């Protein structure tokens, strides 16, 4: 379980790195290395169900960010994602009346059409707390973590990472099959986060089990 938690914390760090770079680029003049395109057609492999009221808004269905390239090169250089990744997008799917799937999808092209890998953080007991400015404090329990390698490069990268860090699925060595989703299992920890929800989009903070986030960290995700 400790090793699994370490893995999840690393992934959260990757998302934070890319998200932070993307937000900084929104406040500066765009360059060829930080372009964020508009959303393209995205077909989710996660089934949406139910709804969760955040403030006065019912959050339901699937929310998808634009195709982002900002910060991705730094993540690749740091060894945080497979070497063939050049773009990413954030996705949130409401999967029940107190369940959400927070997802990161990584691509080998700048139009986000060719998948390198996807990571899905499954959360249960989603509870909305106090309002904090324009945001709402939320808590949820991390109950599942799924990995899909879309290429052999991603398969090798994640299998090597699991092996090097002695990460297993309940003691079983993790062997990925390209194109097949693998459920590593959840940490069971309760996480704190911030959510900003409107009728058309969702944005989140960087969840943490010890400290309440105070700012948005994800890409903005539009309701499909």
C-alpha positions as CSV (number, residue, x, y, z in Angstrom):
1,X,0.0,0.0,0.0
2,X,2.9,2.4,0.8
3,X,4.4,1.8,-2.6
4,X,1.0,2.3,-4.3
5,X,0.6,5.6,-2.5
6,X,4.0,6.7,-3.7
7,X,3.0,6.0,-7.2
8,X,-0.2,8.0,-6.9
9,X,1.6,10.9,-5.3
10,X,4.1,10.9,-8.3
11,X,1.2,11.0,-10.8
12,X,-0.4,13.9,-8.9
13,X,3.0,15.7,-9.2
14,X,3.0,15.2,-12.9
15,X,-0.4,16.6,-13.3
16,X,0.5,19.6,-11.1
17,X,3.6,20.3,-13.1
18,X,1.8,20.3,-16.5
19,X,-1.2,22.1,-15.1
20,X,0.9,24.9,-13.5
21,X,2.8,25.4,-16.7
22,X,-0.4,25.6,-18.7
23,X,-1.9,28.2,-16.4
24,X,1.3,30.3,-16.5
25,X,1.1,30.3,-20.3
26,X,-2.4,31.6,-20.2
27,X,-1.1,34.7,-18.5
28,X,1.7,35.3,-21.0
29,X,2.1,35.7,-24.8
30,X,1.9,32.3,-26.5
31,X,5.0,30.7,-28.1
32,X,5.5,27.7,-30.2
33,X,6.2,25.6,-27.1
34,X,3.2,26.4,-25.0
35,X,0.2,26.3,-27.3
36,X,-3.0,24.9,-25.9
37,X,-5.5,24.0,-28.7
38,X,-9.2,23.9,-28.4
39,X,-11.0,20.7,-27.4
40,X,-11.3,18.0,-30.1
41,X,-13.7,15.1,-30.1
42,X,-13.1,12.9,-27.1
43,X,-14.7,9.5,-26.6
44,X,-14.5,8.5,-22.9
45,X,-14.0,4.9,-21.9
46,X,-15.5,5.7,-18.5
47,X,-19.2,5.4,-18.1
48,X,-20.9,8.6,-16.7
49,X,-23.7,8.2,-14.2
50,X,-25.5,10.2,-11.6
51,X,-24.8,13.8,-10.5
52,X,-23.2,15.7,-7.7
53,X,-24.4,19.2,-6.6
54,X,-21.6,21.6,-6.0
55,X,-22.9,24.9,-4.8
56,X,-26.0,25.5,-6.9
57,X,-24.8,23.5,-9.9
58,X,-25.4,19.9,-10.7
59,X,-22.1,18.3,-11.9
60,X,-22.8,15.4,-14.2
61,X,-21.5,13.7,-17.3
62,X,-18.0,14.1,-18.8
63,X,-15.8,17.2,-18.7
64,X,-12.8,17.5,-21.1
65,X,-10.0,20.0,-21.3
66,X,-8.4,21.3,-24.5
67,X,-5.4,19.5,-26.0
68,X,-2.4,20.9,-24.0
69,X,1.3,21.0,-24.9
70,X,2.5,23.4,-22.2
71,X,4.8,21.8,-19.6
72,X,4.8,18.5,-21.4
73,X,8.4,18.7,-22.6
74,X,9.5,19.4,-19.1
75,X,7.6,16.4,-17.8
76,X,9.2,14.2,-20.5
77,X,12.7,15.6,-19.8
78,X,12.2,14.8,-16.1
79,X,11.3,11.3,-16.8
80,X,7.8,11.7,-15.4
81,X,5.9,10.5,-18.5
82,X,6.8,8.2,-21.4
83,X,9.3,9.6,-23.9
84,X,6.8,9.7,-26.8
85,X,4.3,12.0,-25.0
86,X,3.9,15.5,-26.6
87,X,0.5,16.6,-25.3
88,X,-2.1,15.9,-22.7
89,X,-5.7,16.6,-21.6
90,X,-7.5,16.4,-18.3
91,X,-10.8,14.7,-17.9
92,X,-13.4,14.4,-15.1
93,X,-16.3,11.9,-15.3
94,X,-19.0,11.8,-12.7
95,X,-19.6,8.1,-12.2
96,X,-22.2,8.2,-9.5
97,X,-24.0,10.4,-7.0
98,X,-20.8,10.5,-4.9
99,X,-18.2,9.2,-7.3
100,X,-15.8,10.9,-9.8
101,X,-13.1,9.7,-12.0
102,X,-10.2,12.2,-12.3
103,X,-8.2,11.3,-15.4
104,X,-5.0,12.3,-17.3
105,X,-4.6,11.3,-20.9
106,X,-1.3,11.6,-22.7
107,X,-0.8,11.6,-26.4
108,X,1.9,11.2,-29.1
109,X,0.6,14.0,-31.3
110,X,-0.4,17.6,-30.7
111,X,-4.0,17.1,-31.7
112,X,-4.5,14.6,-28.9
113,X,-5.7,11.8,-31.2
114,X,-3.1,9.2,-30.7
115,X,-3.0,7.8,-27.1
116,X,0.3,7.1,-25.4
117,X,-1.2,6.4,-22.0
118,X,-4.1,7.2,-19.7
119,X,-4.3,7.3,-15.9
120,X,-7.6,7.3,-14.0
121,X,-8.0,8.1,-10.3
122,X,-11.3,6.7,-9.0
123,X,-12.8,8.5,-6.1
124,X,-15.8,7.6,-3.8
125,X,-17.7,9.4,-1.0
126,X,-17.4,12.7,-2.8
127,X,-18.5,15.3,-0.2
128,X,-19.0,19.0,-0.8
129,X,-17.9,21.2,2.1
130,X,-17.6,24.9,2.7
131,X,-17.4,27.5,-0.1
132,X,-13.9,29.1,-0.4
133,X,-14.2,32.2,-2.6
134,X,-15.4,31.0,-6.0
135,X,-14.5,27.4,-5.2
136,X,-15.8,24.7,-2.9
137,X,-13.8,22.5,-0.6
138,X,-14.4,18.8,-1.2
139,X,-13.3,15.5,0.2
140,X,-13.3,12.0,-1.3
141,X,-11.8,8.6,-0.8
142,X,-9.3,7.3,-3.4
143,X,-10.6,3.8,-4.2
144,X,-9.1,2.9,-7.6
145,X,-6.3,3.7,-9.9
146,X,-6.2,2.5,-13.5
147,X,-3.5,2.6,-16.1
148,X,-3.7,2.1,-19.9
149,X,-0.6,1.9,-22.1
150,X,-1.6,2.9,-25.6
151,X,1.9,2.2,-27.0
152,X,4.8,-0.2,-26.4
153,X,6.8,2.8,-25.3
154,X,4.3,3.6,-22.5
155,X,4.0,-0.1,-21.6
156,X,7.8,-0.4,-21.1
157,X,7.9,2.9,-19.2
158,X,5.2,2.0,-16.7
159,X,6.3,-1.6,-16.3
160,X,9.8,-0.4,-15.6
161,X,8.5,2.1,-13.1
162,X,6.4,-0.4,-11.3
163,X,9.3,-2.9,-11.1
164,X,11.9,-0.3,-10.0
165,X,9.7,1.0,-7.2
166,X,8.5,-2.5,-6.2
167,X,4.9,-1.6,-7.0
168,X,2.6,-4.6,-7.3
169,X,-1.2,-5.2,-7.5
170,X,-1.8,-7.0,-4.2
171,X,1.5,-8.8,-4.5
172,X,1.1,-9.6,-8.2
173,X,3.7,-8.2,-10.7
174,X,2.0,-5.7,-13.0
175,X,2.2,-6.7,-16.7
176,X,0.5,-4.3,-19.1
177,X,-1.1,-5.2,-22.4
178,X,-1.2,-2.4,-24.9
179,X,-4.7,-1.1,-25.3
180,X,-6.0,-2.8,-22.1
181,X,-6.9,-1.0,-18.9
182,X,-5.2,-2.3,-15.8
183,X,-6.6,-1.6,-12.3
184,X,-3.7,-1.2,-9.9
185,X,-6.1,-0.7,-6.9
186,X,-6.7,2.3,-4.6
187,X,-4.9,3.7,-1.6
188,X,-8.1,4.1,0.5
189,X,-7.0,7.5,1.7
190,X,-9.3,10.4,2.1
191,X,-8.2,13.4,0.0
192,X,-9.0,17.1,0.2
193,X,-9.4,19.3,-2.9
194,X,-11.0,22.4,-4.4
195,X,-13.6,22.3,-7.2
196,X,-14.9,25.1,-9.3
197,X,-18.1,24.1,-11.2
198,X,-20.3,26.1,-13.5
199,X,-23.0,24.9,-15.9
200,X,-20.3,24.6,-18.7
201,X,-17.0,23.7,-17.1
202,X,-15.1,22.2,-14.1
203,X,-11.6,23.0,-12.7
204,X,-9.9,21.4,-9.7
205,X,-7.1,21.9,-7.3
206,X,-4.3,19.5,-6.6
207,X,-5.7,17.0,-4.1
208,X,-3.8,16.2,-0.9
209,X,-4.6,14.0,2.1
210,X,-2.8,16.3,4.6
211,X,-3.3,19.9,3.4
212,X,-6.3,21.7,2.0
213,X,-5.5,23.1,-1.5
214,X,-6.1,26.8,-1.9
215,X,-5.9,27.3,-5.6
216,X,-6.9,25.7,-8.9
217,X,-4.3,23.5,-10.5
218,X,-5.9,21.5,-13.4
219,X,-6.7,22.6,-16.9
220,X,-10.2,23.9,-17.4
221,X,-12.5,21.1,-18.5
222,X,-15.6,21.8,-20.6
223,X,-18.8,19.8,-20.3
224,X,-19.3,17.5,-23.3
